[in-house]
Every structure is written in structure tokens, then in C-alpha cells.
Amino acid sequence: MRVVSQSVRVNEPGEQLRLTRDDVWAALERKAENAVPFVAAMDECTVLERTANGLVREVVFHGERVREEVVFHPKARVSFLRNDERGAWVIHNDIEEGGDGLALTFRGELELGDGLDEDAAAERMRSGYLRALQATLRLAREAARPAR
């Protein structure tokens, strides 16, 4: 199993539009509903059912159709869980507060079967998720801009 983690500051120094936890949370909820605008490697995202604390969705990621359970931990974390015969992952998108203010952190645990190169897959995931974190914040800013 590989563990991958990446963080970005929500508000860089000098940023004109400062995002709040609520702004970032709203973007994470939109990402759970339809990740296509947020994740470059995702071609499709369909919500199959809604649960008490999340949803179940089917996504096409790097050309592979995958079913994910999404769990909401309001205003703190969104978790994405996959466990099937082809592989397993647990991905968390966390909104954290630190000395530099808010941060958005991706944490992923990746397990692939069939002798696939987990090192290469983990690096692809890390670099792809950095872009997804950046897209999440960009889209959060776009959504917050008209409201302010």
C-alpha cells in the first residue's frame, strides 16, 4: 500500500479574494457531486445514490470505470473510498487550520493488484491531485467572487 499526501495553502499572501472554510467546503461538495471540472483525469462522474452522510458515485478515471463511496465530514473532510477486485483506495480531502491559515490537504492510500506499478501510480496520483487541489481552489474563488 502506498500513502500519498499533498497540501496547498488556501489563501496565499496578497491573495485578493480570501476564501473561508465555508467557501472551500462548498467547492468540495461540488467536487463530490461532479468531479469532472476539478480532476483532469476524470471523464465522467455520475451520482448513483445518496446516503445519510454522503453519496455513491460512478466515475471514469484514466479510462477506468470505478464505483466510489463518498463520505462527508461537514466542513472538515470529504472521503472517497474504492474497494473492488482491481484495486482499493481511500482518499481524504481535508480542510485544515494551521499557523499559515487554511490549507487543503489530499491524503491517499492506494493499493493496486495484478502487479501494477504502485510507485508509478502513486506518483501519478500525487501530481494529479496537486492539480486537482489547485483547480478546487480556483473554482472556489470563481464561485465566491459574485457573492462578494
Sequence and secondary structure as in RCSB ss.txt:
>XXXX:A:sequence
MRVVSQSVRVNEPGEQLRLTRDDVWAALERKAENAVPFVAAMDECTVLERTANGLVREVVFHGERVREEVVFHPK
ARVSFLRNDERGAWVIHNDIEEGGDGLALTFRGELELGDGLDEDAAAERMRSGYLRALQATLRLAREAARPAR
>XXXX:A:secstr
 EEEEEEEESS TT SS   HHHHHHHHHHHHH  TTT TTEEEEEEEEEETTEEEEEEEETTEEEEEEEEEETT
TEEEEEEEETTEEEEEEEEEEEETTEEEEEEEEEEEE TT  HHHHHHHHHHHHHHHHHHHHHHHHHHHTTT 
